[in-house]
Amino acid sequence: MPRDIADIEREVLQLPEQDRARLAEHLLQSLAPGEDVDAEDEWLKEAERRYRAFREGKSTARSAEEVLGDARKKLA
């Protein structure tokens, strides 16, 4: 008898964070196996767009320490 998806979700959410991340990665790979060949090109275009905006003064930058510090605060 198949289990209810809500029961599976409740059980999975009780796993440690690292196990949930690994499971999520496996599930995503099962939906789209193999490397996404377009993703690398799209990320490169996005990085170039952001760099151009920064150089033109249309965006600002923050240090990695500041960004990571904010992320850690949100996770705590």
For each residue, the residues with C-beta under 8 A, 3 or more apart:
1:
2:
3: 7 8
4: 7 8
5: 8 9
6: 9 10
7: 3 4 10 11
8: 3 4 5 11 12
9: 5 6 12 13
10: 6 7 13 14
11: 7 8 14 15
12: 8 9 15 20 23
13: 9 10 20
14: 10 11
15: 11 12 19 20 23
16: 19 20
17: 20 21
18: 21 22
19: 15 16 22 23
20: 12 13 15 16 17 23 24
21: 17 18 24 25
22: 18 19 25 26
23: 12 15 19 20 26 27
24: 20 21 27 28
25: 21 22 28 29
26: 22 23 29 30
27: 23 24 30 31
28: 24 25 31 32
29: 25 26 32 33
30: 26 27 33
31: 27 28
32: 28 29 36
33: 29 30
34:
35: 39
36: 32 39 40
37: 40 41
38: 41 42
39: 35 36 42 43
40: 36 37 43 44
41: 37 38 44 45
42: 38 39 45 46
43: 39 40 46 47
44: 40 41 47 48
45: 41 42 48 49
46: 42 43 49 50
47: 43 44 50 51
48: 44 45 51 52
49: 45 46 52 53
50: 46 47 53 54 59
51: 47 48 54 55
52: 48 49 55 56
53: 49 50 56 58 59
54: 50 51 57 58 59 60 61
55: 51 52
56: 52 53
57: 54
58: 53 54
59: 50 53 54
60: 54
61: 54
62: 66 67
63: 66 67
64: 67 68
65: 68 69
66: 62 63 69 70
67: 62 63 64 70 71
68: 64 65 71 72
69: 65 66 72 73
70: 66 67 73 74
71: 67 68 74 75
72: 68 69 75 76
73: 69 70 76
74: 70 71
75: 71 72
76: 72 73
